[in-house]
Amino acid sequence: MTQVERPPRSDPGSTGSRGLAARVSLGRRFTPVSTEFLMIASAALMLTIFGLVMVLSATSATAVSKGENPMDGALRQGIFAVLGVPLMFLISRLPITFIKRMAWPALFGSIALQLLVFTPLGIEDGGNRNWIMIAGFTLQPSEFLKLALALWIGYVLMRKQTMLGTWHQVFIPVVPVGALAIGTVIAGKDLGTAMVLVIILLGCLFFSGVKLRLFILPVLLGVVAVIALAVTSPDRMRRITATCSDMSAYTGDCYQSIHGIWGMASGGIFGVGLGNSQEKYGWLPAAGNDFIFAIVGEELGLIGCIVVLALFTLFTIGAFHIIRKTADPFIRVAAGGITVWITGQAVFNIGVVIGLFPVMGVPLPFMSQGGTALLAVLIACGVLLSFARTIPVAEGRSAARTPSAGRGKVTR
């Protein structure tokens, strides 16, 4: 008689554990994101959309005067926005371990990309050689170098967390490699971007918890380097020392600054209306780039400027909450560098427009025309969102452990 083997019985315990694991994994997928995640993501999206509208308004007039499509500038910017926004949310799903592993390759890859500006692919504009032309698109490699430098410094200082009390452990290899990265930008005579890279390096050192006496020396070195770069260039010194409070240098170094202030002043509280700017009709150079905040002030007035400042404030608060809440030194240092980069660059740009700083050629993050700058900032926001995803998990676990520890105990 043929016997048929019965299939082995499944262990109810293992089946239950597998089902529980599946439910836990599915639950994590649908766990509400943190407040910091919402603050950073919403600020980035609203600033990007706001920027696309203002780029269209600022560039359409000059495009029509040249016989071009008035939508060209906004469409080119929109291509990078369509690429950058999904990429931002895709990067937000990456595990922190993967981002740490990418720190070294990202730094050397971005330095190699920056060195391409000194090849036949490089383009010089306004005395700066900081762009390359690939497939008809102009790219600025130094924008990716900002993010790579913040991630790399965060990774190196994380590995040296217990040795940050001695100066050589703090400076090596952070200062030499950082100087190499900044030197590739200085070689292209882009002082504005070099200053942003310096504040990224200093910001990372500050948030790493380095002792104040060790932090002062890099600050002094950075200040001395910037002063030396300014003094050794007659063109830079002329622009820095130019007096724009009167009309004496109107046709020279103060032309942009004076027209930027005129645009802001003519906007008043409510502005002249979207699309009705007068300065964008050839009066204000770089209306869609470095001086786009002047167009915002002219067309949307004080109200529009306050909205932009409020969105940058929302972004900064969300990023600083990540720095404050995280226990991972890599997240704290890298997030600090990214925050100092984006917020500091916004302060520089707006300060130039309102006449506080000399013209440095630093774009307004999210809003200025420039696809590479927009893509790099959105990728950096994706990294911050990935950091923000670690916060509710840690808080949820600690909250789950607290009640279970006291369960079943009887207090007498």
C-alpha positions as a LaTeX table, in Angstrom:
\begin{tabular}{lrrr}
\hline
Residue & $x$ (\AA) & $y$ (\AA) & $z$ (\AA) \\
\hline
Met1 & 0.00 & 0.00 & 0.00 \\
Thr2 & 1.47 & 3.35 & $-1.05$ \\
Gln3 & 1.79 & 5.82 & 1.73 \\
Val4 & 1.52 & 9.51 & 1.05 \\
Glu5 & 3.66 & 11.77 & 3.18 \\
Arg6 & 1.79 & 14.51 & 4.88 \\
Pro7 & 3.20 & 17.97 & 4.56 \\
Pro8 & 4.97 & 19.11 & 7.71 \\
Arg9 & 2.86 & 21.16 & 10.05 \\
Ser10 & 3.76 & 24.75 & 10.22 \\
Asp11 & 4.81 & 25.98 & 13.59 \\
Pro12 & 2.11 & 28.36 & 14.80 \\
Gly13 & 4.68 & 30.33 & 16.76 \\
Ser14 & 6.91 & 30.96 & 13.74 \\
Thr15 & 3.92 & 31.84 & 11.56 \\
Gly16 & 2.72 & 34.29 & 14.16 \\
Ser17 & 6.17 & 35.87 & 14.48 \\
Arg18 & 6.44 & 36.23 & 10.70 \\
Gly19 & 3.02 & 37.84 & 10.58 \\
Leu20 & 3.91 & 40.17 & 13.42 \\
Ala21 & 7.16 & 41.15 & 11.68 \\
Ala22 & 5.27 & 41.85 & 8.46 \\
Arg23 & 2.74 & 43.99 & 10.29 \\
Val24 & 5.51 & 45.91 & 12.10 \\
Ser25 & 7.36 & 46.49 & 8.81 \\
Leu26 & 4.16 & 47.65 & 7.12 \\
Gly27 & 3.39 & 49.87 & 10.09 \\
Arg28 & 6.78 & 51.56 & 9.82 \\
Arg29 & 6.10 & 52.32 & 6.16 \\
Phe30 & 2.99 & 54.27 & 7.13 \\
Thr31 & 4.39 & 55.86 & 10.31 \\
Pro32 & 3.66 & 59.60 & 10.31 \\
Val33 & 6.74 & 61.65 & 9.52 \\
Ser34 & 8.20 & 64.02 & 12.07 \\
Thr35 & 7.38 & 67.70 & 12.35 \\
Glu36 & 10.91 & 68.50 & 11.20 \\
Phe37 & 10.34 & 66.48 & 8.03 \\
Leu38 & 7.17 & 68.44 & 7.25 \\
Met39 & 8.81 & 71.80 & 7.97 \\
Ile40 & 11.81 & 71.19 & 5.71 \\
Ala41 & 9.87 & 69.51 & 2.89 \\
Ser42 & 7.10 & 72.13 & 2.82 \\
Ala43 & 9.56 & 75.04 & 2.91 \\
Ala44 & 11.66 & 73.51 & 0.12 \\
Leu45 & 8.64 & 72.84 & $-2.11$ \\
Met46 & 7.06 & 76.27 & $-1.59$ \\
Leu47 & 10.37 & 78.10 & $-2.17$ \\
Thr48 & 10.98 & 76.07 & $-5.35$ \\
Ile49 & 7.51 & 76.84 & $-6.73$ \\
Phe50 & 7.85 & 80.49 & $-5.71$ \\
Gly51 & 11.23 & 80.58 & $-7.42$ \\
Leu52 & 9.88 & 79.16 & $-10.68$ \\
Val53 & 7.18 & 81.85 & $-10.78$ \\
Met54 & 9.70 & 84.62 & $-10.11$ \\
Val55 & 12.20 & 83.28 & $-12.66$ \\
Leu56 & 9.43 & 83.33 & $-15.27$ \\
Ser57 & 8.57 & 86.91 & $-14.36$ \\
Ala58 & 12.18 & 88.11 & $-14.19$ \\
Thr59 & 13.44 & 86.53 & $-17.43$ \\
Ser60 & 10.45 & 86.84 & $-19.76$ \\
Ala61 & 11.03 & 90.53 & $-20.54$ \\
Thr62 & 14.64 & 90.19 & $-21.69$ \\
Ala63 & 13.78 & 86.99 & $-23.60$ \\
Val64 & 11.08 & 88.81 & $-25.60$ \\
Ser65 & 13.46 & 91.68 & $-26.36$ \\
Lys66 & 15.91 & 89.15 & $-27.82$ \\
Gly67 & 13.21 & 87.45 & $-29.88$ \\
Glu68 & 13.26 & 84.31 & $-27.74$ \\
Asn69 & 10.48 & 82.33 & $-26.11$ \\
Pro70 & 9.57 & 84.10 & $-22.83$ \\
Met71 & 9.07 & 80.70 & $-21.20$ \\
Asp72 & 12.61 & 79.44 & $-21.94$ \\
Gly73 & 14.19 & 80.47 & $-18.64$ \\
Ala74 & 11.38 & 79.06 & $-16.51$ \\
Leu75 & 11.23 & 75.84 & $-18.57$ \\
Arg76 & 14.95 & 75.18 & $-18.15$ \\
Gln77 & 14.64 & 75.84 & $-14.43$ \\
Gly78 & 11.54 & 73.65 & $-14.31$ \\
Ile79 & 13.43 & 70.70 & $-15.81$ \\
Phe80 & 15.81 & 70.69 & $-12.85$ \\
Ala81 & 12.91 & 71.16 & $-10.43$ \\
Val82 & 11.10 & 68.15 & $-11.93$ \\
Leu83 & 14.32 & 66.14 & $-11.52$ \\
Gly84 & 15.20 & 67.50 & $-8.10$ \\
Val85 & 11.91 & 67.21 & $-6.19$ \\
Pro86 & 11.41 & 63.44 & $-6.77$ \\
Leu87 & 15.14 & 62.93 & $-6.15$ \\
Met88 & 14.78 & 64.78 & $-2.84$ \\
Phe89 & 12.07 & 62.38 & $-1.62$ \\
Leu90 & 13.97 & 59.38 & $-3.00$ \\
Ile91 & 17.10 & 60.36 & $-1.08$ \\
Ser92 & 14.97 & 60.85 & 2.03 \\
Arg93 & 14.35 & 57.08 & 2.03 \\
Leu94 & 18.06 & 56.21 & 2.01 \\
Pro95 & 19.45 & 54.69 & 5.23 \\
Ile96 & 21.96 & 56.74 & 7.17 \\
Thr97 & 24.59 & 53.99 & 6.82 \\
Phe98 & 24.47 & 54.34 & 3.04 \\
Ile99 & 24.86 & 58.12 & 3.23 \\
Lys100 & 27.88 & 57.66 & 5.51 \\
Arg101 & 29.48 & 55.22 & 3.04 \\
Met102 & 29.01 & 57.75 & 0.24 \\
Ala103 & 30.91 & 60.54 & 2.05 \\
Trp104 & 34.38 & 59.77 & 0.63 \\
Pro105 & 33.26 & 58.94 & $-2.95$ \\
Ala106 & 31.05 & 62.06 & $-3.02$ \\
Leu107 & 33.92 & 64.33 & $-1.98$ \\
Phe108 & 36.46 & 62.99 & $-4.47$ \\
Gly109 & 33.84 & 62.82 & $-7.22$ \\
Ser110 & 32.80 & 66.45 & $-6.69$ \\
Ile111 & 36.45 & 67.62 & $-6.60$ \\
Ala112 & 37.12 & 65.77 & $-9.86$ \\
Leu113 & 34.00 & 67.38 & $-11.37$ \\
Gln114 & 35.16 & 70.80 & $-10.17$ \\
Leu115 & 38.54 & 70.30 & $-11.85$ \\
Leu116 & 36.73 & 69.97 & $-15.19$ \\
Val117 & 36.29 & 73.76 & $-15.24$ \\
Phe118 & 40.00 & 73.98 & $-16.11$ \\
Thr119 & 39.55 & 71.73 & $-19.17$ \\
Pro120 & 38.10 & 72.72 & $-22.56$ \\
Leu121 & 34.67 & 72.00 & $-21.04$ \\
Gly122 & 35.12 & 74.98 & $-18.69$ \\
Ile123 & 33.34 & 78.29 & $-19.23$ \\
Glu124 & 34.43 & 81.70 & $-17.98$ \\
Asp125 & 31.86 & 84.36 & $-17.15$ \\
Gly126 & 32.48 & 87.71 & $-15.50$ \\
Gly127 & 36.07 & 86.80 & $-14.67$ \\
Asn128 & 35.07 & 83.58 & $-12.88$ \\
Arg129 & 35.80 & 80.15 & $-14.33$ \\
Asn130 & 33.36 & 78.00 & $-12.41$ \\
Trp131 & 31.07 & 76.38 & $-15.00$ \\
Ile132 & 31.22 & 73.53 & $-17.50$ \\
Met133 & 29.13 & 72.89 & $-20.61$ \\
Ile134 & 27.77 & 69.36 & $-21.08$ \\
Ala135 & 25.12 & 68.41 & $-23.68$ \\
Gly136 & 24.00 & 72.01 & $-24.06$ \\
Phe137 & 23.49 & 72.51 & $-20.31$ \\
Thr138 & 25.68 & 74.76 & $-18.18$ \\
Leu139 & 26.59 & 73.11 & $-14.86$ \\
Gln140 & 28.29 & 74.56 & $-11.79$ \\
Pro141 & 30.23 & 71.71 & $-10.09$ \\
Ser142 & 30.99 & 73.75 & $-6.96$ \\
Glu143 & 27.31 & 73.47 & $-5.94$ \\
Phe144 & 27.71 & 69.71 & $-5.47$ \\
Leu145 & 31.03 & 70.30 & $-3.70$ \\
Lys146 & 29.15 & 72.16 & $-0.92$ \\
Leu147 & 27.04 & 69.10 & $-0.04$ \\
Ala148 & 29.93 & 66.66 & $-0.44$ \\
Leu149 & 32.15 & 68.69 & 1.89 \\
Ala150 & 29.48 & 68.81 & 4.62 \\
Leu151 & 28.90 & 65.03 & 4.44 \\
Trp152 & 32.62 & 64.22 & 4.38 \\
Ile153 & 33.47 & 66.44 & 7.37 \\
Gly154 & 30.53 & 64.92 & 9.27 \\
Tyr155 & 31.80 & 61.41 & 8.59 \\
Val156 & 35.44 & 62.19 & 9.52 \\
Leu157 & 34.56 & 64.01 & 12.73 \\
Met158 & 32.14 & 61.22 & 13.68 \\
Arg159 & 35.02 & 58.73 & 13.50 \\
Lys160 & 37.12 & 61.06 & 15.69 \\
Gln161 & 34.39 & 61.95 & 18.15 \\
Thr162 & 36.39 & 60.84 & 21.19 \\
Met163 & 39.59 & 62.58 & 20.03 \\
Leu164 & 38.34 & 66.09 & 19.33 \\
Gly165 & 40.13 & 67.49 & 22.37 \\
Thr166 & 43.51 & 67.61 & 20.60 \\
Trp167 & 44.19 & 70.07 & 17.80 \\
His168 & 45.86 & 67.69 & 15.34 \\
Gln169 & 42.93 & 65.26 & 15.48 \\
Val170 & 40.57 & 68.14 & 14.68 \\
Phe171 & 42.64 & 69.69 & 11.90 \\
Ile172 & 43.90 & 66.56 & 10.12 \\
Pro173 & 42.57 & 65.66 & 7.60 \\
Val174 & 39.66 & 68.15 & 7.79 \\
Val175 & 41.58 & 71.39 & 7.25 \\
Pro176 & 44.04 & 70.19 & 4.53 \\
Val177 & 41.36 & 68.39 & 2.49 \\
Gly178 & 38.92 & 71.25 & 3.04 \\
Ala179 & 41.58 & 73.70 & 1.86 \\
Leu180 & 42.13 & 71.54 & $-1.24$ \\
Ala181 & 38.41 & 71.58 & $-2.07$ \\
Ile182 & 38.14 & 75.33 & $-1.48$ \\
Gly183 & 41.35 & 75.90 & $-3.45$ \\
Thr184 & 39.83 & 74.36 & $-6.59$ \\
Val185 & 37.09 & 77.01 & $-6.41$ \\
Ile186 & 39.48 & 79.86 & $-5.61$ \\
Ala187 & 41.55 & 78.87 & $-8.64$ \\
Gly188 & 38.47 & 79.70 & $-10.71$ \\
Lys189 & 38.34 & 83.14 & $-8.99$ \\
Asp190 & 34.90 & 82.53 & $-7.46$ \\
Leu191 & 35.27 & 84.23 & $-4.09$ \\
Gly192 & 31.54 & 84.06 & $-3.24$ \\
Thr193 & 31.36 & 80.27 & $-3.50$ \\
Ala194 & 34.69 & 79.93 & $-1.67$ \\
Met195 & 33.27 & 81.96 & 1.23 \\
Val196 & 30.25 & 79.65 & 1.39 \\
Leu197 & 32.55 & 76.61 & 1.51 \\
Val198 & 34.53 & 78.24 & 4.34 \\
Ile199 & 31.40 & 78.78 & 6.44 \\
Ile200 & 30.36 & 75.15 & 5.77 \\
Leu201 & 33.69 & 73.95 & 7.14 \\
Leu202 & 33.45 & 76.25 & 10.17 \\
Gly203 & 29.82 & 75.28 & 10.75 \\
Cys204 & 30.68 & 71.58 & 10.77 \\
Leu205 & 33.50 & 72.18 & 13.26 \\
Phe206 & 31.16 & 74.20 & 15.48 \\
Phe207 & 28.40 & 71.56 & 15.59 \\
Ser208 & 30.92 & 68.77 & 16.17 \\
Gly209 & 31.48 & 70.10 & 19.69 \\
Val210 & 35.10 & 71.12 & 19.17 \\
Lys211 & 36.49 & 73.08 & 22.11 \\
Leu212 & 36.31 & 76.82 & 21.68 \\
Arg213 & 40.08 & 77.31 & 21.83 \\
Leu214 & 40.48 & 74.88 & 18.92 \\
Phe215 & 37.61 & 76.48 & 17.00 \\
Ile216 & 39.03 & 80.00 & 17.14 \\
Leu217 & 42.13 & 79.14 & 15.09 \\
Pro218 & 40.21 & 77.89 & 12.00 \\
Val219 & 37.98 & 80.98 & 12.23 \\
Leu220 & 41.01 & 83.27 & 12.22 \\
Leu221 & 42.59 & 81.32 & 9.36 \\
Gly222 & 39.38 & 81.59 & 7.34 \\
Val223 & 39.08 & 85.34 & 7.95 \\
Val224 & 42.73 & 85.91 & 7.03 \\
Ala225 & 42.34 & 83.84 & 3.85 \\
Val226 & 39.26 & 85.80 & 2.72 \\
Ile227 & 40.98 & 89.14 & 3.44 \\
Ala228 & 44.08 & 88.02 & 1.55 \\
Leu229 & 42.00 & 86.98 & $-1.46$ \\
Ala230 & 40.23 & 90.34 & $-1.44$ \\
Val231 & 43.42 & 92.41 & $-1.04$ \\
Thr232 & 45.35 & 90.57 & $-3.77$ \\
Ser233 & 42.66 & 91.29 & $-6.37$ \\
Pro234 & 42.25 & 94.97 & $-7.37$ \\
Asp235 & 38.87 & 94.20 & $-8.94$ \\
Arg236 & 37.53 & 92.66 & $-5.72$ \\
Met237 & 38.94 & 95.46 & $-3.56$ \\
Arg238 & 37.34 & 98.07 & $-5.81$ \\
Arg239 & 33.93 & 96.41 & $-5.50$ \\
Ile240 & 34.25 & 95.91 & $-1.72$ \\
Thr241 & 35.32 & 99.47 & $-1.00$ \\
Ala242 & 32.84 & 101.08 & $-3.44$ \\
Thr243 & 30.53 & 103.63 & $-1.78$ \\
Cys244 & 26.97 & 103.14 & $-3.03$ \\
Ser245 & 25.22 & 105.59 & $-0.72$ \\
Asp246 & 25.37 & 108.28 & $-3.38$ \\
Met247 & 25.38 & 108.34 & $-7.19$ \\
Ser248 & 29.14 & 108.81 & $-7.57$ \\
Ala249 & 29.71 & 105.20 & $-8.66$ \\
Tyr250 & 26.34 & 104.72 & $-10.38$ \\
Thr251 & 27.79 & 103.74 & $-13.75$ \\
Gly252 & 30.52 & 101.62 & $-12.16$ \\
Asp253 & 30.62 & 99.09 & $-9.34$ \\
Cys254 & 27.39 & 100.31 & $-7.69$ \\
Tyr255 & 25.13 & 99.96 & $-10.74$ \\
Gln256 & 23.65 & 96.63 & $-9.65$ \\
Ser257 & 23.33 & 97.58 & $-6.00$ \\
Ile258 & 21.62 & 100.91 & $-6.72$ \\
His259 & 19.09 & 99.37 & $-9.10$ \\
Gly260 & 18.45 & 96.53 & $-6.65$ \\
Ile261 & 17.64 & 99.03 & $-3.90$ \\
Trp262 & 15.49 & 101.07 & $-6.31$ \\
Gly263 & 13.52 & 97.94 & $-7.17$ \\
Met264 & 12.95 & 97.11 & $-3.50$ \\
Ala265 & 11.96 & 100.71 & $-2.72$ \\
Ser266 & 9.48 & 101.03 & $-5.57$ \\
Gly267 & 7.61 & 97.93 & $-4.44$ \\
Gly268 & 6.36 & 99.44 & $-1.20$ \\
Ile269 & 4.23 & 97.23 & 1.00 \\
Phe270 & 2.12 & 95.40 & $-1.59$ \\
Gly271 & 4.34 & 95.70 & $-4.68$ \\
Val272 & 3.56 & 96.85 & $-8.20$ \\
Gly273 & 2.01 & 93.50 & $-9.09$ \\
Leu274 & 3.37 & 90.18 & $-10.35$ \\
Gly275 & 4.98 & 90.67 & $-13.76$ \\
Asn276 & 4.94 & 94.49 & $-13.59$ \\
Ser277 & 8.57 & 95.08 & $-12.59$ \\
Gln278 & 10.36 & 97.90 & $-14.39$ \\
Glu279 & 13.89 & 96.97 & $-13.30$ \\
Lys280 & 13.81 & 93.65 & $-15.17$ \\
Tyr281 & 13.61 & 95.49 & $-18.52$ \\
Gly282 & 17.38 & 95.65 & $-18.88$ \\
Trp283 & 17.99 & 97.97 & $-15.93$ \\
Leu284 & 18.92 & 95.35 & $-13.32$ \\
Pro285 & 21.59 & 92.84 & $-14.43$ \\
Ala286 & 21.14 & 89.27 & $-13.20$ \\
Ala287 & 17.48 & 89.94 & $-12.38$ \\
Gly288 & 16.71 & 86.23 & $-12.55$ \\
Asn289 & 19.88 & 85.13 & $-10.75$ \\
Asp290 & 21.64 & 86.93 & $-7.92$ \\
Phe291 & 19.15 & 89.82 & $-7.70$ \\
Ile292 & 15.89 & 87.91 & $-7.92$ \\
Phe293 & 15.01 & 89.03 & $-4.39$ \\
Ala294 & 14.92 & 92.62 & $-5.71$ \\
Ile295 & 12.27 & 91.54 & $-8.24$ \\
Val296 & 10.32 & 89.89 & $-5.43$ \\
Gly297 & 10.43 & 93.15 & $-3.46$ \\
Glu298 & 9.42 & 95.24 & $-6.46$ \\
Glu299 & 6.55 & 93.07 & $-7.70$ \\
Leu300 & 5.24 & 91.64 & $-4.44$ \\
Gly301 & 6.43 & 94.31 & $-2.03$ \\
Leu302 & 7.21 & 93.92 & 1.63 \\
Ile303 & 4.58 & 91.18 & 1.92 \\
Gly304 & 6.37 & 89.00 & $-0.67$ \\
Cys305 & 9.74 & 89.55 & 1.02 \\
Ile306 & 8.31 & 88.57 & 4.41 \\
Val307 & 6.88 & 85.36 & 2.90 \\
Val308 & 10.30 & 84.42 & 1.51 \\
Leu309 & 11.99 & 85.17 & 4.84 \\
Ala310 & 9.32 & 83.19 & 6.71 \\
Leu311 & 9.88 & 80.14 & 4.48 \\
Phe312 & 13.65 & 80.26 & 5.04 \\
Thr313 & 12.99 & 80.63 & 8.78 \\
Leu314 & 10.71 & 77.57 & 8.69 \\
Phe315 & 13.43 & 75.58 & 6.92 \\
Thr316 & 16.10 & 76.70 & 9.40 \\
Ile317 & 14.00 & 75.89 & 12.47 \\
Gly318 & 13.25 & 72.40 & 11.15 \\
Ala319 & 16.94 & 71.77 & 10.42 \\
Phe320 & 18.06 & 73.02 & 13.84 \\
His321 & 15.52 & 70.76 & 15.52 \\
Ile322 & 17.21 & 67.79 & 13.82 \\
Ile323 & 20.61 & 68.99 & 15.09 \\
Arg324 & 19.25 & 69.38 & 18.61 \\
Lys325 & 17.33 & 66.09 & 18.84 \\
Thr326 & 19.71 & 63.64 & 17.18 \\
Ala327 & 22.17 & 61.52 & 19.12 \\
Asp328 & 24.20 & 60.60 & 16.02 \\
Pro329 & 27.30 & 62.85 & 15.69 \\
Phe330 & 27.36 & 62.34 & 11.91 \\
Ile331 & 23.80 & 63.63 & 11.55 \\
Arg332 & 24.49 & 66.57 & 13.86 \\
Val333 & 27.64 & 67.71 & 12.04 \\
Ala334 & 26.42 & 67.09 & 8.48 \\
Ala335 & 23.02 & 68.68 & 9.14 \\
Gly336 & 24.80 & 71.64 & 10.73 \\
Gly337 & 26.98 & 72.12 & 7.65 \\
Ile338 & 24.02 & 71.88 & 5.26 \\
Thr339 & 21.95 & 74.31 & 7.35 \\
Val340 & 24.78 & 76.84 & 7.58 \\
Trp341 & 25.26 & 76.53 & 3.81 \\
Ile342 & 21.64 & 77.14 & 2.75 \\
Thr343 & 20.70 & 79.67 & 5.44 \\
Gly344 & 24.04 & 81.49 & 5.29 \\
Gln345 & 23.90 & 81.74 & 1.51 \\
Ala346 & 20.37 & 83.15 & 1.71 \\
Val347 & 21.59 & 85.76 & 4.22 \\
Phe348 & 24.50 & 86.69 & 1.94 \\
Asn349 & 22.27 & 87.02 & $-1.13$ \\
Ile350 & 19.59 & 89.11 & 0.58 \\
Gly351 & 22.28 & 91.22 & 2.27 \\
Val352 & 23.79 & 92.01 & $-1.14$ \\
Val353 & 20.39 & 93.01 & $-2.57$ \\
Ile354 & 19.59 & 95.40 & 0.29 \\
Gly355 & 23.10 & 96.87 & 0.24 \\
Leu356 & 24.60 & 95.36 & 3.41 \\
Phe357 & 27.31 & 93.41 & 1.56 \\
Pro358 & 29.24 & 94.01 & $-1.67$ \\
Val359 & 28.17 & 92.10 & $-4.77$ \\
Met360 & 29.58 & 88.57 & $-4.40$ \\
Gly361 & 27.70 & 86.55 & $-7.03$ \\
Val362 & 25.99 & 84.22 & $-4.54$ \\
Pro363 & 22.57 & 82.93 & $-5.68$ \\
Leu364 & 19.46 & 82.77 & $-3.49$ \\
Pro365 & 18.86 & 79.07 & $-2.68$ \\
Phe366 & 15.76 & 77.48 & $-4.27$ \\
Met367 & 14.81 & 80.69 & $-6.09$ \\
Ser368 & 17.66 & 82.04 & $-8.24$ \\
Gln369 & 17.87 & 80.90 & $-11.83$ \\
Gly370 & 20.43 & 78.12 & $-12.12$ \\
Gly371 & 19.55 & 74.47 & $-12.51$ \\
Thr372 & 22.67 & 73.06 & $-10.85$ \\
Ala373 & 22.19 & 75.22 & $-7.75$ \\
Leu374 & 18.53 & 74.18 & $-7.47$ \\
Leu375 & 19.34 & 70.49 & $-7.96$ \\
Ala376 & 22.15 & 70.55 & $-5.37$ \\
Val377 & 19.95 & 72.29 & $-2.78$ \\
Leu378 & 17.09 & 69.83 & $-3.31$ \\
Ile379 & 19.49 & 66.88 & $-2.95$ \\
Ala380 & 20.78 & 68.44 & 0.28 \\
Cys381 & 17.18 & 68.76 & 1.49 \\
Gly382 & 16.71 & 65.06 & 0.72 \\
Val383 & 19.66 & 64.30 & 3.00 \\
Leu384 & 18.10 & 66.43 & 5.75 \\
Leu385 & 14.78 & 64.63 & 5.30 \\
Ser386 & 16.59 & 61.30 & 5.63 \\
Phe387 & 18.05 & 62.59 & 8.90 \\
Ala388 & 14.58 & 63.73 & 10.00 \\
Arg389 & 13.20 & 60.21 & 9.51 \\
Thr390 & 15.47 & 58.93 & 12.29 \\
Ile391 & 13.85 & 61.17 & 14.89 \\
Pro392 & 10.34 & 59.62 & 15.23 \\
Val393 & 11.79 & 56.09 & 15.23 \\
Ala394 & 14.05 & 56.86 & 18.18 \\
Glu395 & 11.29 & 58.69 & 20.04 \\
Gly396 & 8.77 & 55.92 & 19.31 \\
Arg397 & 11.09 & 53.22 & 20.65 \\
Ser398 & 11.80 & 55.11 & 23.85 \\
Ala399 & 8.08 & 55.71 & 24.32 \\
Ala400 & 7.36 & 52.04 & 23.73 \\
Arg401 & 9.97 & 50.94 & 26.26 \\
Thr402 & 8.73 & 53.22 & 29.02 \\
Pro403 & 5.26 & 51.72 & 29.63 \\
Ser404 & 6.43 & 48.14 & 29.13 \\
Ala405 & 9.06 & 48.53 & 31.83 \\
Gly406 & 6.39 & 49.23 & 34.43 \\
Arg407 & 3.81 & 46.75 & 33.16 \\
Gly408 & 2.92 & 44.03 & 35.64 \\
Lys409 & 4.56 & 45.70 & 38.60 \\
Val410 & 2.54 & 46.32 & 41.75 \\
Thr411 & 3.40 & 49.34 & 43.82 \\
Arg412 & 2.96 & 48.81 & 47.49 \\
\hline
\end{tabular}
